[in-house]
Amino acid sequence: MDIRSLRHVVAIRKYGSFSRAAEALGVSQPTLSTSVARLEDQLQLKIFDRTAKGSTLTPVGELIVERANTVISETRDLARDASLLAGGETGIVRIGCTTGLQSPLLGPLLGRIVSTHPDLKVHAEAASGARLIPLLDSRDLDVVFTGSAPDRDAYVAETILEAPSIFLASPWHPLANERNIPTARLAQFKCGGSHSPGSSNPRLLGFESELLGMYTASHYDILMPLVLRGDMALLMPSFVAQPYLEAGSLVALDTQWRHVQKYLFVTTRGTSHSPIVRQIRDHARAIGAQLHDNWRNVASRFTEG
């Protein structure tokens, strides 16, 4: 059985017709038709019903496409793992990272990979966790770094960093000089935070947005002008807040609210991973430990905790 025929069947299902699938695959329609006919002959089964409106899968065809997807994914895994394990750890590894971790984690991580694995090719993608996690299923990513735990047992999530979430404000914000600020007092002022795009009920670093009627944005930079001019307190993780505190442009509010956010290394359960994936996890943990130590030094100077 030819793996190309399985890819052809999957493509026809995806694009809805032989002609559109042939165009997407860069082959002629007769070539595609011959490939499918050969597979149907081998299996002694009819995979597609062909009509003037297009091609639809037969019930047994649906099962064949489902199994074909599995075979194609496993074949891709085998080729990638064999490449990475062949002598010099060549090949490609695909890393996804949520935008909040892009600067503090992904940048230093790529620097370590370049130094320790010069023959390895890396594809890195920054987006929301909601967009990145499904790419693990399709094998388009090998690992995802995110602050949101996946809601399915199909994934393995390992903690690489725990960071406190804090509210920052300008030095002339009305709460800047208050101590032990209750949540009810904080709720009297505009507050903002980042959320994952597409979330209908954002949970901002463990803080319920509905409680304060918070302003939400896909990235902290969008709200920063309001914060700098004294109109808003912004909730963010400590490693994002640190440069603003050290520059003196913002101060940490001393609130009663406490939350420690976990940041995760996520892979697909049951998938064989090459040694480089485990090494990337270890690199990320080392970077996370450094971020934690850096924050402890900053916190002793700029916060009370």
C-alpha positions in Angstrom: 0.0 0.0 0.0 1.5 3.3 -1.1 1.6 6.2 1.5 1.0 8.6 -1.4 -2.4 7.0 -2.1 -3.4 7.6 1.6 -2.3 11.2 1.3 -4.4 11.6 -1.8 -7.5 10.2 -0.1 -7.0 12.5 2.8 -6.6 15.5 0.5 -9.8 14.7 -1.5 -11.7 14.5 1.8 -10.2 17.9 2.9 -10.9 19.8 -0.4 -14.2 18.1 -1.3 -13.3 17.2 -4.9 -10.7 15.5 -7.0 -10.0 18.6 -9.0 -9.4 20.9 -6.0 -7.3 18.2 -4.3 -5.2 17.7 -7.4 -4.5 21.4 -7.6 -3.6 21.6 -3.9 -1.2 18.6 -4.2 0.3 19.8 -7.5 -0.6 16.7 -9.4 -2.9 16.0 -12.4 -6.4 14.9 -11.8 -5.9 11.7 -13.8 -2.9 10.9 -11.6 -5.1 11.4 -8.5 -7.9 9.3 -9.9 -5.5 6.5 -10.8 -4.0 6.5 -7.3 -7.4 6.3 -5.6 -8.6 3.6 -8.0 -5.4 1.6 -7.2 -6.1 1.9 -3.5 -9.8 0.9 -3.9 -8.6 -2.1 -5.9 -6.1 -3.2 -3.3 -8.7 -2.9 -0.5 -11.6 -4.3 -2.6 -13.7 -1.4 -1.3 -15.3 1.8 -2.6 -13.9 4.8 -0.9 -15.7 7.7 -2.7 -19.1 8.3 -4.2 -18.6 10.6 -7.2 -21.4 13.0 -8.2 -21.7 16.1 -10.3 -21.4 18.2 -7.1 -18.2 16.6 -6.0 -16.9 13.5 -4.1 -18.2 12.3 -0.8 -16.8 9.5 1.3 -18.6 6.2 1.7 -19.1 5.0 5.3 -16.1 2.7 4.9 -14.3 5.5 3.3 -14.7 7.6 6.5 -12.9 4.8 8.4 -10.2 4.6 5.9 -9.5 8.3 6.0 -9.4 8.2 9.8 -6.8 5.4 9.7 -4.9 7.1 6.9 -4.5 10.2 9.1 -3.0 8.0 11.8 -0.6 6.3 9.4 0.5 9.6 7.9 1.2 11.1 11.3 3.1 8.1 12.4 5.2 8.1 9.2 6.0 11.8 9.8 7.0 11.0 13.4 9.2 8.2 12.2 11.0 10.3 9.6 11.6 13.2 12.0 12.8 11.0 14.9 15.1 9.0 12.6 16.5 12.3 11.3 17.1 13.7 14.8 18.7 10.4 16.0 21.0 9.9 13.0 24.4 10.9 14.3 24.4 14.7 14.5 20.8 15.5 15.7 19.9 17.0 12.4 16.4 17.6 11.2 13.7 20.0 12.4 11.9 20.6 15.7 8.8 22.7 15.9 8.1 24.9 19.0 5.0 26.9 19.8 5.0 29.6 22.5 2.2 31.9 23.8 2.9 35.6 23.1 3.5 36.4 26.8 6.4 34.0 26.9 7.9 35.0 23.6 10.5 37.4 24.9 11.4 36.0 28.4 11.4 32.3 27.4 11.5 31.7 23.7 14.3 34.1 22.8 16.8 32.7 25.4 15.6 29.1 24.5 16.4 29.6 20.8 19.8 31.0 21.8 20.6 27.8 23.8 19.4 25.5 21.0 21.6 27.3 18.4 24.6 27.0 20.7 24.1 23.3 21.7 22.6 21.9 18.5 24.0 23.9 15.5 22.8 21.3 12.9 19.2 21.4 14.1 16.6 23.4 12.2 14.0 25.1 14.4 10.5 26.3 13.5 9.1 28.6 16.2 5.6 30.0 16.3 4.1 32.5 18.8 0.3 32.7 19.2 -2.4 32.0 21.7 -2.6 28.7 23.5 -6.0 28.0 21.9 -4.4 28.2 18.5 -1.2 26.3 19.3 -2.5 23.3 21.2 -4.4 21.8 18.2 -1.2 22.0 16.2 0.2 19.3 18.5 -2.6 17.0 17.4 -1.7 17.5 13.7 2.0 17.1 14.4 2.7 20.6 13.1 4.3 21.3 16.5 6.3 19.1 18.8 6.0 21.1 21.9 4.0 24.1 23.2 4.9 26.5 26.0 1.7 28.0 27.6 0.2 29.3 30.8 -3.1 27.5 30.2 -3.4 23.8 30.9 -5.0 21.7 28.1 -8.4 20.4 28.9 -7.8 16.9 27.5 -5.9 13.8 28.7 -4.3 13.6 25.3 -1.6 15.9 26.4 1.3 15.8 29.0 1.8 19.2 30.7 4.9 19.7 32.8 5.6 22.8 34.9 8.7 24.8 33.9 8.1 28.0 35.8 5.9 29.4 38.6 5.6 33.2 38.6 3.5 35.5 40.8 1.0 37.8 39.1 1.1 41.4 40.2 -0.7 44.7 39.4 1.5 47.5 38.1 0.5 51.2 37.9 2.2 54.5 37.3 3.9 56.2 40.3 1.1 58.8 40.5 -1.8 56.3 40.4 -4.1 56.9 43.5 -3.2 53.4 44.9 0.5 53.7 44.4 1.3 54.6 48.0 -1.4 52.5 49.7 -0.5 49.3 51.5 -2.4 45.9 51.7 -5.0 47.1 49.2 -8.2 45.0 49.5 -9.8 43.7 46.3 -12.9 45.9 46.8 -10.7 48.9 46.9 -8.9 47.8 43.7 -12.2 47.3 42.0 -12.9 51.1 42.3 -10.3 51.7 39.6 -9.8 50.6 36.0 -7.8 47.4 35.7 -6.5 45.6 32.7 -4.8 42.4 31.6 -4.0 40.1 28.8 -6.1 37.2 27.6 -6.1 34.5 25.0 -7.7 35.7 21.7 -11.0 34.0 21.2 -11.8 33.4 24.8 -15.4 34.2 25.7 -14.7 34.3 29.4 -11.1 35.4 30.0 -9.3 34.3 33.1 -6.5 36.8 33.5 -3.7 35.1 35.3 -6.1 33.6 37.8 -8.0 36.8 38.3 -11.7 36.8 37.2 -12.2 39.6 34.7 -15.9 39.9 35.5 -15.0 40.8 39.2 -13.4 44.1 38.3 -14.9 44.7 34.9 -11.4 44.5 33.6 -10.1 45.8 30.2 -8.7 42.9 28.3 -6.3 42.8 25.3 -4.3 40.2 23.4 -1.1 41.8 24.6 0.0 44.1 27.4 1.4 46.7 25.0 -2.1 47.6 23.9 -3.1 48.8 27.3 0.3 50.2 28.4 -0.5 53.8 27.3 -3.4 53.9 29.7 -1.2 52.5 32.5 1.6 55.0 31.9 -0.7 58.0 32.0 -2.1 56.8 35.4 -5.6 55.7 34.3 -5.2 51.9 34.8 -3.6 49.2 36.9 -2.3 46.3 34.7 -2.2 42.7 35.8 0.9 40.8 34.5 3.3 38.1 35.4 6.4 39.1 37.4 8.9 38.4 34.6 7.0 40.8 32.3 6.7 43.4 35.0 10.4 43.3 36.0 11.8 45.7 33.3 9.2 48.3 34.1 9.9 48.2 37.8 13.7 48.4 37.2 13.3 51.4 34.9 11.1 53.1 37.5 8.3 53.8 35.0 5.8 51.7 37.0 5.3 50.5 40.6 3.9 47.3 42.0 0.7 47.8 43.9 0.6 46.2 47.3 -2.7 44.2 47.1 -4.2 41.5 49.3 -4.8 39.4 46.2 -2.2 36.7 45.5 -1.8 34.3 42.6 1.0 32.2 41.3 0.7 31.3 37.6 2.1 28.0 36.3 3.7 28.0 32.9 3.8 24.6 31.1 5.7 22.5 28.7 3.0 20.6 26.7 3.5 17.6 24.5 1.2 14.9 23.0 0.6 11.9 25.2 1.6 8.6 23.7 3.9 10.1 21.0 7.5 9.1 20.8 9.7 12.2 21.2 13.3 12.5 20.2 15.9 13.4 22.8 16.0 17.0 21.6 12.5 17.5 22.9 13.5 16.5 26.4 16.6 18.7 26.2 14.4 21.6 25.2 12.3 21.0 28.3 15.4 21.0 30.4 16.7 24.2 28.8 13.3 25.8 29.5 13.4 24.8 33.1 16.8 26.3 33.5 15.6 29.5 32.0 12.5 29.4 34.2 14.7 29.0 37.3 16.8 32.0 36.2 13.6 34.1 35.7 12.4 33.1 39.2 15.8 34.0 40.8 15.8 37.3 39.0 12.4 38.2 40.2 13.2 37.3 43.8 16.0 39.9 43.7 13.7 42.5 42.2 10.9 41.7 44.6 13.1 42.4 47.6 13.6 45.9 46.3 10.3 46.9 44.7 7.6 44.9 46.5 6.8 43.7 50.0 6.7 40.0 49.1 
